[in-house]
Amino acid sequence: MLTVLITLFTAQAGNLHKKYEWETVPNIEVCPETNISIQEIRNAADYWVETTNFRYNKITKVSSCKKGKENTIQITDGRGVNKDKEHAKTTVHSWFYENNEDRCFIDYVVVKIPHELKYSSQKDVVLLHEFGHAAGYGHSNHEIMKSIH
């Protein structure tokens, strides 16, 4: 299924809106409270590698996630997600260099995916969308990055 999604959505890469940039290549941490597998995360991350210039170092299952860990994308459960208004939530913590406010750099990212999604059949699409935010992209006309509220 994911291969079909990648094929369908790769053609729309030009519709992406880059909002943030990673200054360095991030690590990805899988927090213990999530039910998202390393393979599902790898599939989502690799979609963005194949579609854009996004890169990541490694994906690691950790025994605990330290809040605010620089240069890291943390995948966690859906605590704090308002399921009536959103499927999942990605928080991008970013900064600017004083002399260059045209480019916003990512410090770290927290991706929250609830254990039970409103539409469980959309799990792959929700993960791809949220990982798009983690890679630095905002909502746009790109099929994956359309607002899915």
C-alpha positions as CSV (number, residue, x, y, z in Angstrom):
1,M,0.0,0.0,0.0
2,L,2.8,2.5,0.9
3,T,4.5,1.8,-2.4
4,V,1.3,2.8,-4.2
5,L,1.0,6.0,-2.1
6,I,4.7,6.9,-2.8
7,T,4.1,6.5,-6.5
8,L,0.9,8.6,-6.5
9,F,2.3,11.4,-4.4
10,T,5.9,11.7,-5.7
11,A,4.7,13.5,-8.8
12,Q,3.3,16.3,-6.7
13,A,6.7,17.2,-5.0
14,G,6.6,20.6,-6.7
15,N,3.5,21.5,-4.7
16,L,5.4,21.4,-1.4
17,H,5.8,24.4,0.9
18,K,9.1,24.4,2.7
19,K,8.5,26.1,6.1
20,Y,11.6,25.1,8.1
21,E,15.0,23.6,7.5
22,W,17.2,21.2,9.3
23,E,20.6,22.7,9.7
24,T,22.0,19.3,10.6
25,V,20.8,15.8,9.8
26,P,18.4,14.6,12.6
27,N,18.2,11.4,14.5
28,I,14.7,9.8,14.9
29,E,13.7,8.4,18.3
30,V,10.8,6.0,18.8
31,C,9.5,6.7,22.3
32,P,8.4,3.7,24.3
33,E,4.8,4.9,24.6
34,T,4.1,4.9,20.9
35,N,2.5,2.0,19.0
36,I,4.1,3.1,15.7
37,S,6.7,0.5,14.5
38,I,10.3,1.3,13.4
39,Q,9.4,0.0,10.0
40,E,6.3,2.3,9.7
41,I,8.5,5.3,10.7
42,R,11.3,4.2,8.2
43,N,8.6,4.0,5.4
44,A,7.4,7.6,6.2
45,A,10.9,9.0,6.5
46,D,12.1,7.3,3.3
47,Y,9.1,8.7,1.4
48,W,10.5,12.2,2.3
49,V,14.0,11.1,1.4
50,E,12.9,10.0,-2.0
51,T,10.6,12.9,-2.6
52,T,12.7,15.8,-1.3
53,N,16.2,16.6,0.0
54,F,15.3,15.4,3.6
55,R,17.9,13.2,5.3
56,Y,18.1,11.5,8.6
57,N,20.9,9.6,10.5
58,K,19.3,6.7,12.3
59,I,16.0,5.5,13.8
60,T,16.3,4.2,17.4
61,K,13.8,2.7,19.8
62,V,14.6,4.4,23.1
63,S,13.7,3.5,26.7
64,S,12.6,7.1,27.4
65,C,12.3,10.3,25.4
66,K,14.0,13.4,26.9
67,K,12.0,16.5,26.1
68,G,13.7,19.0,23.9
69,K,16.5,16.8,22.6
70,E,18.3,18.9,19.9
71,N,18.6,17.5,16.4
72,T,16.0,14.9,17.0
73,I,12.6,13.9,15.8
74,Q,10.7,12.1,18.5
75,I,7.7,9.8,17.7
76,T,5.4,9.5,20.7
77,D,1.8,8.7,21.5
78,G,-1.2,11.0,21.1
79,R,-1.2,12.6,24.6
80,G,-2.2,16.2,24.0
81,V,-3.9,15.6,20.6
82,N,-7.4,17.0,20.5
83,K,-9.0,14.1,18.5
84,D,-12.1,16.2,17.9
85,K,-10.0,18.7,15.9
86,E,-7.0,16.8,14.6
87,H,-5.8,13.3,13.7
88,A,-2.3,13.8,15.1
89,K,0.0,16.6,16.0
90,T,3.6,17.6,15.1
91,T,5.3,20.4,17.1
92,V,8.3,21.9,15.4
93,H,10.7,23.8,17.7
94,S,12.7,26.3,15.6
95,W,15.0,29.3,15.6
96,F,16.5,32.0,13.3
97,Y,20.1,33.2,13.1
98,E,20.0,36.9,14.2
99,N,21.3,38.1,10.8
100,N,19.1,35.9,8.6
101,E,15.4,35.8,9.5
102,D,14.6,34.5,6.0
103,R,15.5,30.9,7.0
104,C,14.0,29.2,10.0
105,F,15.9,26.2,11.3
106,I,14.5,23.2,13.2
107,D,15.9,22.6,16.7
108,Y,13.8,19.5,17.4
109,V,10.4,18.0,16.6
110,V,7.8,16.0,18.5
111,V,5.4,13.9,16.4
112,K,2.3,12.7,18.4
113,I,0.3,9.9,16.8
114,P,-2.7,8.6,18.9
115,H,-2.9,4.8,19.4
116,E,-6.4,4.8,17.9
117,L,-7.0,7.1,15.0
118,K,-10.4,8.3,14.0
119,Y,-9.9,6.4,10.7
120,S,-7.5,3.6,11.3
121,S,-7.2,2.9,7.6
122,Q,-5.5,6.3,7.2
123,K,-2.6,5.5,9.6
124,D,0.0,5.5,6.8
125,V,-1.3,8.7,5.3
126,V,-1.5,10.4,8.8
127,L,2.1,9.3,9.5
128,L,3.3,10.5,6.1
129,H,1.6,13.9,6.7
130,E,3.0,14.4,10.2
131,F,6.5,13.3,9.1
132,G,6.2,15.9,6.3
133,H,5.9,18.5,9.0
134,A,8.9,17.0,10.8
135,A,10.9,17.2,7.6
136,G,10.1,20.9,7.5
137,Y,7.0,21.2,5.2
138,G,3.8,23.1,5.9
139,H,0.4,22.6,4.6
140,S,0.1,23.0,0.8
141,N,-1.6,21.6,-2.3
142,H,0.6,18.5,-2.2
143,E,-1.7,15.5,-1.7
144,I,0.0,14.4,1.5
145,M,0.5,17.9,2.9
146,K,-3.1,19.1,2.5
147,S,-4.7,20.0,5.8
148,I,-6.5,16.8,6.9
149,H,-8.8,18.1,9.5
